[in-house]
Amino acid sequence: MTAQNQSIPNNNTPSITAPDDHPKAVLEAQKILKVIADGISSTVQGLERQMFISDMISRTDETVKAKLQTLSDYLLTRMLSIGASDIDIGGFGSQGCIWYRIFGSKKPDPSLGTYSSDETNILIQNILGERQRSFLFENRSLDFSHMLYGAGDEFHRFRANAYFDLDQLAMNMRAINNVIRPYKTLELHANVTKVLSLAHTKEGLCLVTGITGSGKSSTLDSIIDANNHTVEGHIVIIASPIEYVHRSDKCILRHREVGRDVLSFRDGAIQALRQDPDIIMLGELRDPETIMTALEITDSGHKVFSTLHTGSAVESIDRIIGETPPIEQERVRFRLADTLRCVISQKLVPSFDGKRVLAKEILLGTPSVRAAIKNNNTSEIYQMLNEGFEHGMTTLEQDLKRLYVQKKISLENAINYSNNKRRLQQLLQIQQTD
């Protein structure tokens, strides 16, 4: 099976093993994988085939399962060694290849050869527990965390999602940085730091927003880490799954993974109110219920951090209001206006050094911003951002201009990643005139 095939792959397509210079344990695992895959009956298809594989794994000797784990560990170790942020395995879309995303570009790794669909089905199911496999079969998707252990106390964590792709299992894993990005590298205005710090602001809702892969979790971890090392308190992190695991310093930190330590974001947030928290971090405002819960616990006087999949600060406000039932929207507008303290909306832009650099839009809950939200005039907020530099606010276009002037990004990328291309061109014309 090659990357050019367009037909649905046969379940018994033979695998092509990785090059001979790969570790012997990996080559042994590949042989075991092929033997197990060859033993699967061609008469069983669809979900029943996955359940058949699950039953085989349940009855497989632990030694054999450990050898198969060696292969998946090898793929993850390679991911770390080449600086990839993500790995994709299995499913029709992969065409049997192992794919890595490196500095924003996702490509197959030809050095790893290809695997049949059954081989990747087995490989993915082998890293899951029995209850996780049952959840996956019932819901067709599973979010989970995974750990790769190294020498001594060394370990690496991954955020993972397993799902179905044309009856075959596919999986994405994203590497979670073992080292937190220093807060000062975010280059935030002093007023923004005051809003984000528990030492200065004891309550309010602070959001980090952006598309998938824009570094929201890394920024949020930097903010949590800064609070952990500068102020005494209690931080409760509720996420699906837990990514970076913080070590308590001045703060005591609790990590509650949805589906493992707590049943839902709402349950975790409500339970946290009885756990004497100073900061509650909700991994994502992904549905109306979680949004309403976040507003409720913020309204009760707590400091709440969360993320949202939106491309700008104004869009974040509109999304929160729009996600709630029409009959509730006026009440939500007033509650959001009273509780919103900060929105950091960010993108990772390709830079001249072949990596990516952070571009951000920052909104603070000033009196004029609060009034615009209450009066349903969110269209006025962009101009407030544009004129709010002295308060610590900036538009994405202003920040892209800064990165371009500092010769960190190209003009083409500055324009491509802007939300308001006409405004950016106006800013650049002013710069050229000056």
N, C-alpha and C positions, 0 to 999 in steps of 0.2 A: 504494500500500500504506500503510495507516494503522496506528496502534498498536492499534486495536480489532479488526483482522482476526483471525479465529480459524482460518482455513483455511491449509494449507501454501502459501506464496507461490509463484507461477509464476516460473521462472528468468528470464523475459523481461519481468517487471514493469518498466514505465518508471520512471526515477528522477525525483525532484523536486529540482531544483537548489537550492542554498542561496541566500539573499537576494542581490540585486544589489550590495549594499554590501560584499560579500566581495571580497578581492583578485582582480584579473584573472587572475593565475596559477592561483588555485584554481578559478575558473570554467572556465579552459581545461583544467585537469586533469580536471574533472568531465565535460566534453564528450568528451575522449579516452577516459575510463573507460567512458562509455556506448557509444561506437563499438566499443570492444573487446568489451564485454559483448554487444552486439547481434550480433557475429560468431560467437558460440558456438552450435553446432548444438544444437537441442532434442532430438535423438535420443540424445545422450550424457548419461547420468545417473550418480548416485552417485559412487563413488570415481573412476571413469573420467573423470567430468566435471572433477574437481579435477586429475587428471593431465593432461587435455587443456589446462586453463588453465595449468598449470605449464609444459607444452611451449610454449605461446604466449608466455609471459613469457620463457622461455629464448631464443626467437628474436626478441624485441622489441628494437628499437634502444635503446641506452643513453640517448639523449636523451629518448625517450618515457618510459622507466622513471623517469628523473629528474623528469619533469613529474608523473608519478603520485605520486612521493615527496613532491612539494610539497603535495599534498592531505593525505596522512597526517601530514606535519609540521605542517600547519595545524591539524588536529584535536588534535594533542598540544600545540601552542602555546596553543590555546584552553583546553585542560585545565589548563595551568599558570596561565594568566591568571585563571581563575575559582576557583582554589584547590582543584581536584578532586584526590582521591587516586587515583582509578581511572577508566579509560575502557573501555567495552565496545562492540565492533563486530561486526556480522555474526551469522549463525546465525538460525534461525527465531525464537528467543526475543526477539531485538532488534526484530522487526517492522520492520526497515529503518531504525530510528532509531540515533542515536549517544547512548549513555548515559554519564553521569558520576556518580561518587559524591562528594558534597560534605558534609563533616562528618558522615559516616555514612549519609546518605540518597542512594540511587541513583535518578536520574530521567533520562528522555530529554531531549535538548536540541532543542526544536522549531525553533530558529533555524537549525539545520543541515540541515533538510529530511530526506528519506529516500533510501535507496539500495536498488537491487535486490539480490537474493542474489548474483548473479554479479558485480555491481560490488564488493561487499565481499569476495567470494572473491578477486578480482583484487587488490584493495587490500592484503589480508592477505598473499597470496602474493608480492606485489611487494617487501615488506620482508624476505623470507626468502631465504637463499641456496639453491642447488640441493640441497645435502646436507641442509639443514634441512627442505626440502620433502619429500625422500625419507623422512626420519625421521618426519615428521608423518604421511605417508600410511601408513607401516608400523605406527606405534604409536598413531595417532589422537589424539595429544597431543604437544605440544612446549613445553618450558620454554626460554626464551632471554632474553637481555638486549638492550636496544636503546638507541641513543644518538641524541639530537637536538642538532645543533650550532647554535650561535648566532653572534653577532658575536665576532670575535677568538678568544680561547681558551675562551669560554663554551660549556658543554655540559650537557645534562641526561640522566640515565640512567633507564631504566625496566626493571622486571622484568615479563616477559610470559609468557603462556601461550596458545598457539593450539590449538584443538581442534575436533572435529566436533559439530554440532548438527543432527540430521535431514539428514544428507548435506551440509550446508552448513558452511563454515568460520566459526568464531567466535573472538574474541580478547579477552583482558583484558590491559590494561597498567596497572601501578601505578607511580606516580612515586616515584623515590628522591630523598630530600632531598639537595640539594647542600651543605647546612649541617648539621652534626651538632648534635644537641641537647646543650647543655652538661651535663656529668656532674652538676654541683651541683643542677641543676633536678630530678634524680631524687629528691632529698631522702632519701637513704639514711643510715642510722645509721652511725656511725664503725666499728663492728664489721663491718658488711657491706662497707664500703669496704676494710677490711683484707683480707677474704677475697677480694675481687675484684681487688685490686692485686697484681701480680707482686712488688712491692717487699716485701710482707709475707708473702704465701703463694705458694710456688713450685710447688705441685702441687694436684691436686684437680679435681673436676667441678663446674662452675657452670652452671646452667640458667636460661634465660629462657623462660617458658611462657605460653600464652594461645591463644585462638582466632584464626583468620585475621583480619587487620586490627586486631589489638590493640596493634600497635606493638612487637612483639618485636624485629624487626630494628633499629629505631631505638634501643632501649635497649641492645642488644648493641653497636651501633656506638659509642654513648656510652662504654661500658665499655672497648672496644678503644682508642678515642681517648684516654681518660684514661691508660691504660697507655702508649700511644705517646708521650705528652708528659711522662711522669714517671719512666720507668724505662728503662734500656738493655737491649735484648734483641731477640729475633727472633720475629715473629708470622706464622704461616701461616694464611691464611683459605681454607677450602675450602667453596664454596657452589654452589648450582644455582638460579638463576644468581648471579654476583657482583652485589651491589647497590652500596652505597657504596664508592668506591675511595679508600682512605686514602693519604696521602702520608707517607712515612717521615720521622720526626723523631728521637727518641731510639732508637726501635726501627726495625729494617728490616722492612718488611711485604711479604709475598708474597701475591698473589691468584691462586687456582687455581679456574677455573670447571669444574664437572663437565660432561663432554661436549665441552669445548673444550681445556682444559689438562690434564685428567686424566679417566680413564674412569669412576671411581666415587668415592663418599665413602670407601669402604674403601681403595681404592688410594691416594687422596690422603693419608689418615691414615697408612697404613703407610709410604708414601714420605716423608712429613714427618718420621718418626722418624730418617731418614738425612740430614736437612737441618739438623740442629742447632737445633731450635725451642725456645723458652721457653714460648710459648702456641700452641696449635692451636685454631682456631675451626672447628667443623663447622656448616654452615648450618642443618641440621635432623636430628634423630634420627627418621627417617621409616620405618625398617624394622628388624627384628631384627638383621640383619647390621651395620647402622650403629651400633645400640645396643651390641652386643657389641664392636665395634671401639673405640667411645668409651671403654668400660670398660677395655679392654685397654691402650690408650695412656695412660689416666689412671693405671692400675695401674703403669705403667712409670716413673712419677714426673714426668709432665708436667702442665701446667695446661691444662685443656680447657674451652672455652665452647661451648654449643650451645643450640638451641631445641627445644621440644616443643609439639605441639598438644594441650594439656590445660588445664582450667579452674581447677585448684587445685594447691597444692604436694603434698598427699597423693595426688591423682589422678596426678600426675607420677611419683611413686614406684611406685604400683600399675601404671601403664602400662609402665614400664620392665621391671618384674619379669614382668608378664603377657604381654609381647611375646616373651618367650624360651620355648623348649620346657620343658615341665614338669620334665623330668629335669635341666635346668640351673638351675631357679629358685632352689633353695637356695644354690647357689654364687653366683648373680647377686646375691641378697640380701646376702650377706656382702661381696661385692666392692663393691656400691653403698654399703653402710653405711660401708665403709672409705674410699671415694673421694669421696662426695658432700660438698660444702662449702656450697653455697648454691642455693636455688631462689627465683627471683623470678617469681611468677605474676601476670599483670596484665590489666587491662581498660581500655578507653577509654570513659569515661562522658560523655554529653552534659552540658554545663555551662550555666550561666545566660547566658554571653556568646555562646551560639550555636555554640561550638566543642566540643571534648572535652578532658577532663582525665584524667590517669593515676591509676588506683586499683590498688593492688598488695598482694599477700600475700607475705611473706618468711619463708623457712625457712632456718635455719642448721644445719649438721651438728654439733650439740652431742652430748655423750656420751649423753644420754637419748634423743635422736633416733636416733642410731646403734644403740642397744640395741633400740629399738622396731622398727627395720627388720630387724635380725638375728633378732629373735624373732617376726617376722611379725605385729606388733601395730601396724600403721600407723594403725588407728582411734584410737589414743591420741595421735597426733601433733597433731591439731587443738587439743587442750587444751594441749599444750606450746607451740604457736603463740600461743594465747590468753594464756598466762602468761609468755611470753618477751620481753616488751617491753624489759626491761633488757639483754637480749642483742642487741637489734636486730630481733627477730622481731615479726611482726604478722599478724593474720588479715585477709582481704579485708574482712570485716564491720567490723573496727575502723578500717580505713582509709577505708571508705565513710562511717562515722560521722564521722570527722575532716573529710572533705570537706563533709559536710552541715552540721556545726557551723560550719565556716568560710564557709558560705553560697556554696559553689562549685557544688553540685549540689542538685537538688530531692529531697524525701523520696521521691517516687515513683520516681525513677531510682535512688536509693540502694537501695531495696528490690528493684527489678527486676533490678539488676545483682549482687545479692548471691548467694552460693552457699548460704548458710544463712539464709534469711529470718527464721526464728524467732529465731535468735541476734541478728540485727541489730535486730529489734524489741525484744528484751530490753535490748540496749545503749542503744537510744534511750529506753526507759522509764526506765532508770537515769539517763540524762542529764536527762530532764525532771524526775525526782524531786529530783536534785541542784540 
